[in-house]
């Protein structure tokens, strides 16, 4: 199984959604997990992971990770070429470095060059930026590039975004 996560913030709440799918080319998910937490602190520049990581780890308690092949997050795994951890890196470490974590970011982060791969999907001229821990960067980029969908963003990743935003009040 593969899991794709995203978290959405409103008021002092955070809704975290994970889509489970079985194969990289799947058209849709096989399961949806979601959880809303209250009392979420404000964003602190440079410490995004402190806000989102607890949300992801809380939702992961609902999921049997025995057969989890990979986790995909919206954002960066590594923040610079010296290996400074981003959200995905902290998640990888929290999972005892047992499950690869791929970060898919819509916007470039200029402090990283070597450990980031820009990919183009569909007809888009605007790349997605891939970072990873626990898997070869080229392999991770190829897996995201080959995911189902004709456009820049893979269908499953669009769905995790849409599902999470759907019930925000």
C-alpha positions in Angstrom: 0.0 0.0 0.0 1.0 3.6 -0.6 -0.3 6.5 1.4 -0.7 10.2 0.4 -1.2 12.8 3.1 -2.2 16.4 3.3 -3.3 18.6 6.2 -5.6 21.7 6.0 -5.8 24.4 8.6 -8.8 26.5 9.6 -9.3 28.5 12.8 -7.4 26.5 15.5 -8.1 23.2 13.8 -6.3 20.9 11.4 -7.9 18.2 9.2 -5.4 15.6 8.1 -6.4 13.3 5.2 -4.6 10.2 3.9 -5.5 8.2 0.8 -4.5 4.6 0.6 -3.8 3.2 -2.8 -2.2 0.0 -3.9 -0.3 0.7 -7.1 1.4 3.8 -8.4 -0.8 4.0 -11.5 -4.1 3.6 -9.6 -6.9 5.9 -10.8 -8.4 6.2 -7.3 -7.8 5.3 -3.7 -8.9 2.1 -2.0 -9.4 3.8 1.4 -9.7 7.2 3.0 -8.5 8.1 6.5 -9.1 11.5 8.1 -9.0 13.2 11.4 -9.6 16.7 12.7 -7.6 18.0 15.7 -8.3 21.1 17.7 -5.9 23.5 19.5 -3.4 23.7 16.6 -0.8 26.3 17.1 0.0 29.1 14.7 2.5 28.6 11.9 6.1 29.5 12.9 8.4 30.3 10.1 11.1 27.7 9.7 9.2 25.3 12.0 6.4 24.1 9.8 7.0 20.4 10.7 6.2 21.2 14.4 2.7 22.1 13.3 2.0 19.3 10.8 4.0 16.3 12.0 1.8 15.7 15.1 -1.3 15.7 12.9 0.2 13.1 10.5 1.5 10.9 13.4 -1.9 11.1 15.1 -3.7 9.9 11.9 -1.1 7.2 11.4 -2.3 5.6 14.6 -5.4 4.5 12.7 -3.5 2.8 9.9 -1.9 -0.6 9.9 1.5 0.2 8.3 2.6 -3.5 8.1 2.5 -3.4 4.2 3.1 0.3 3.6 5.5 0.7 0.7 5.8 4.5 0.7 4.3 7.7 2.2 3.8 10.8 0.0 3.5 14.2 1.6 2.8 17.7 0.2 6.1 19.5 0.8 9.7 18.8 1.2 11.5 15.9 2.9 14.9 17.6 2.9 15.4 21.4 2.9 19.1 21.8 1.8 22.0 20.0 0.3 23.5 19.4 3.8 20.4 17.2 4.6 18.5 19.6 6.9 15.2 17.9 7.5 11.8 19.1 6.4 8.4 17.7 7.4 9.0 14.5 5.4 12.4 14.0 6.9 11.0 14.3 10.4 8.3 11.9 9.5 10.8 9.4 8.1 12.7 9.5 11.4 9.5 9.2 13.4 8.8 6.0 11.5 12.3 4.7 12.5 13.5 5.1 8.9 11.5 2.0 7.9 9.0 3.6 5.3 10.3 5.8 2.5 8.8 9.3 2.4 8.5 11.2 -0.8 7.8 14.9 -0.8 6.0 16.5 -3.7 6.1 20.3 -3.7 4.4 22.7 -6.1 6.9 25.5 -5.5 10.6 25.5 -5.7 12.8 25.8 -2.6 16.0 27.5 -3.6 18.2 26.2 -0.8 18.3 22.7 -2.2 19.8 21.5 -5.5 21.4 18.1 -5.3 18.7 16.4 -3.3 15.8 17.7 -5.3 14.5 16.6 -8.7 12.1 18.7 -10.9 9.7 16.7 -13.0 7.2 17.7 -15.6 4.0 15.9 -16.1 1.5 16.0 -18.9 1.6 19.2 -20.9 2.6 21.4 -18.0 5.7 23.6 -18.3 5.7 24.1 -14.5 7.5 21.4 -12.6 6.8 19.6 -9.4 9.8 19.3 -7.0 10.5 15.9 -5.5 12.6 15.1 -2.4 12.9 11.8 -0.6 14.4 9.8 2.2 14.5 6.0 2.2 14.5 5.6 -1.6 16.6 6.7 -4.5 15.7 10.2 -5.7 15.5 9.2 -9.4 13.2 6.3 -8.6 10.9 8.5 -6.4 10.7 11.1 -9.2 9.9 8.4 -11.8 7.1 6.9 -9.5 5.5 10.4 -9.1 5.9 11.1 -12.8 4.2 7.8 -13.8 1.2 8.2 -11.4 -2.2 8.4 -13.0 -3.3 11.7 -14.5 -2.8 13.8 -17.6 -1.9 17.0 -15.8 0.8 18.5 -13.6 -0.5 17.0 -10.4 -1.3 13.3 -10.2 -5.0 12.4 -9.8 -4.6 10.8 -6.3 -2.7 13.8 -5.0 -5.4 16.1 -6.4 -8.0 13.9 -4.6 -6.3 14.1 -1.2 -6.4 17.9 -1.6 -10.0 18.0 -2.7 -11.3 15.6 0.0 -9.6 17.5 2.7 -11.0 20.8 1.7 -14.5 19.5 1.0 -15.8 19.5 4.6 -14.0 22.5 6.1 -16.5 24.7 7.8 
